[in-house]
Amino acid sequence: MSEILERWRKGDGLPGVLVIDAHTHIGEWPHGENFQTSEEAAVEAEKFMDAYGVDAACVLAGGYMANGADYRMGNDWLLDCVRRAPDRLIPFIHINPNDSQEGVLRELDRMWDHGARCIKLLNAYQAYPGDGPNLMALYEFAQRHRMLVHNHQWSETEIRTISAQFPELIMIRAHGGATRLSHEIPNVYDNIWSLHRMGTVERGIQEYGPEKILFGSDAFMNDISVGIGMVVYADIPDDHKRAVLGLNVARLLSYAGALPDSLAGRLA
């Protein structure tokens, strides 16, 4: 019997387990509007995380992804949320690749100066190819600055092209599952949030190992439990659950300089 599962079923939460949600959204969102102000967002996000034993969350600002929206305002709003809960909220900034390349790089420079060390892309919603020139320039910037790049969707062809050209770029697939692709390519990681069939996560981890798999819930549109449940109830050893629930993404965040100091001592 899994001790993690047993304690979860008893309502004890996840004591002694480092838990970092690697995939969340905060603020107004087209299909799940939530927190209206940065103050409300930080306070309520912490309440949700506390309820499920989540130590920190990787967060993207809400509805600033749309073509025509000012994504810089979204990044500013995100930073304001993070300033209110710096030990709990880890900013993943956003750009729109349909902007000029100069505009994209200027925003990356600006946000780097503000301390942001991670990027979340939604280019599939913006009708821009994952290997288009403006994103290739972004990947070069991210690799040079050791930034993590988390994307809603890359095609396999795009992943192979990008990872070959930027072998030190950490690429995280937001809805990847637990797949052969991340097992084959050293700098590619999978976030497990998706509507998987039962057993998908277990089979992927049992076949490829847990090292490249990251827990995520797509909160705060979803309840955090939908992501935790896939890991806690999986028929895998507890050390694998610990890796997926937090240790794997903590190591990536540490590499990028984005792991909160309060969590650094729990990496061992």
N, C-alpha and C positions, 0 to 999 in steps of 0.2 A: 504493500500500500504506500502510495506517495504521501510523505509527511506534509508537503505543500498542499496537496489536494485535501487531505484530511482536515487540516487546520482551516482551509478555505470553507469547506462544508460546515464546519462548526461555527463559522462566523467570526473566526479570529483574524481574518485578513491575511496578510502576507508578512508576518513579523520576521525580521532578519533577512528578508529578500530585497535586494536593490531592484526597484521597479521604475523604469523610465519609459513612458509612452512615446514612441518615436514618430507618431503621426497624429497630430491634432490640428484643429482650426479654431480660431478664436475671433469673435466679433460677428458683424453682419455677414450672412452667407445666403446666396440666392435660394437654396433649397433647404435651409434650416436656420433661419435667422435666430441669433441668440444675443448675448450680452451687448448692451447699447453704449456703454461708456467703458473707458479703459479701467476705471476704478472698479466698476461692477464686474468686468471681465476677470480681473486679477483675483478679486475676493471670491467670486463664485467658482472660478476654476480651481482654486485651492480647496474649496469645500468638496468639489467633486473628487479631486485627487485624494483628499484625506479619507473620503468614504470608502475608497477601494485600495488604500495603501500604496498609492502611486507617489513616488518621491519627486519626480520632475516630469515635465512634458515638453516635447519639441513642438513649438507652435508657429503657425502661419496665420497672418491676418486674413480676415474674411473676404468680403466681396470686392476687393480691389483688383481682381484678376481680369475683369472684363476689358475687352478692347474699348478704348475711349476713356477708361477710368484712369485716375492718377495713382499709379502704384506707389509713388513716393509717399503719398499721404497714408497709404496702407502701412508702409514700413515705419513711418513716424508713429502711427497709432500703435503698432506692434511694440515698438521700443518703449512707449509709454506704459503699456501693460507690463512689460518685463521689468521696468524700473520699480514697479510696485510689488513684484514678487521675484527678485533676481535669483533666489536659490531654488525656485520651483519651475520657472518658465524660461525656456531656451529658445531664442528667436531664430526662425528660419525665414530670411527675408525673401521678397518676391520681386521679380522684374517682368516686364512685358517685352518679349523679343521682337515685337513689331515696331518698337521704338527704334531710333537710330542706334547704330553700334556705339557711337560716342555717348549717347544718352544712357545706354545700358551700363557701359564701363564707368561713367561718371557716378551713377548710383551705387555701383559696387564699391567704388573708392569711398564714397560718402559713408556708406553703411559699415565698411571696414573700419573707418575712423571712429565710428560710434561703438565699435566692439563686436559687431555681428560677425560670426564665423561660419554660418551655414546658410544654404540657399534652398528654397523649394520652388520647383518649376511646375507650371500648369499649361505648358505650350500646346498640349492637345486640345484644350478648350479655346486657345487663341489662334488656332489654325496656322501654327508655325512649326516646321519640321524640327525634330530633336537634334538633327545634325546640320541645321541651317547656319549660315556664317555668323550671325550675331550670337548664337548659343555656342558655337565653337570658340568664339572670342571669350565668352563667359567661362567655358571650361578651362581655357588657358589661364585666365585670371584665378579661378578657383584652385587649380593644381598648384600654381605658383604660391598661393597664399595658404595652402593646406586646408581649404574650405570643403565642407561636405556638400554634395549636391543631391537632393532628394527630388525625384520627379514622379508626377502622377503616372506618366506612361512614356516609355520608350519602346520602339519596336526592337526585335532581336537584331535586325540589321543595323539599326542606329547604335545599339549598345556595343556591338562588335566594332563598329567604326570608331566610336568615341573612345572606348576603352583601349583600343590599339594605339590611337594617336596620343592619348593622355593616360599612360599606364599608372601614374601615381594619383590620379583623381579618384576620390571615393565617390562611387555612384550607388545610390539607394533607390530601388524600385518601390514606389509607394504601395503597390498592390501586387507584389511579386509572388507571394506564397512561399514555397520552399522548393527551389527548382534546380535543375541541372545547370542552367545558365550561370547562376551565381556560384555554383560549385566549380564550374570550368574556368571562370574569369576572375583572377585574383582581386581586382578592385571593384567588383560588383557585389552588392548586398541586397537581400530581399526583406521588405517589410511584409508581414503575413496578413495584413488586413485585406479581406475580400470575402465574398460569399462562397466559401469553399464547401465542397462536399465533406461529410463527416469522414475523418481519417486522413484527409489530404495533408494536414500539417504533420501528423505522426509519420506517414509514409515518406514525406520529403525529408524530415529530420533523420529518420532511421536509415534512409538510403544515402544521404549526403552529409549528415552530421549537423550539429546545431550552430556552428561557428559563424555562419553568414546570415543568420535569421534574426530579425528584430521584431519584437512585439509592437503593435500599434493598434489603435481603436477607431481612428477617424472621428474621435471626439472633437468638439463638444456637440457635434451634430448627432453622433451616436452615443449611447451609454458606454462608458469605459469598459464595462463588464463584457461586452461582446468581443473585445480583443483579448482581455485577460482569460476568459473562459476557454478560448481555443488552446491556450498554453497550459493552464492549470489542469484541465481535464484530459490533456493529451497523454497517451500511453507511452511516455518517454521517461527516462530517469530524472530525478530531481535536479541533478547538476546541469542537465540540459535545459530544464525549465528555468533555472537561475540564469543561465547564459542568455536565453532568449528574452526573458522578462526585463533584463537590464544590463547585464555585464557586457554583452556584445556592443550595444549602442554606446555604453559609457566609455568603452575603449576608443571608439571612433570619435566621440565628442572630445575625449582627452587629447587625441591626436590633433584635432582641429583647434584646441585651446578653448573649447566651448563648454566643457564640463564644469558645473558650479563647484567652487572650492569646497563647499560643505559635503559634497558627495565623493570627492577625490579619494578619501581614505577608505572608501568601501569597495574599491576596485580589486583588492587582493582576493 
